[in-house]
């Protein structure tokens, strides 16, 4: 390559062409777009968080009801076993 050819910067463009330096105000509109995207994402996150809270409440309620049923069933089971054992001992 001689000195007559284009330089690397001439062939590939300057740094301003790819946005490495000041973009002359283009970043302001990009920033507004980012604010809109962030606001939309935040709103979606809030909706998801609310739905998850409702789901968690339902799961907690179901767990409490299930635990009460297990406790009641266990208690009835022990009483049944106790009654059977006492009947068996009283007949002997």
DABELSUL-V828646 format. One record per pair of residues at least 24 apart in sequence whose C-alpha atoms are under 8 Angstrom apart, sorted by sequence separation. I is the first residue (numbers start at 1). J is the second residue. D is the distance in Angstrom with one decimal. If there is no record, write none. Layout:
i=I j=J d=D
i=I j=J d=D
This chain:
none
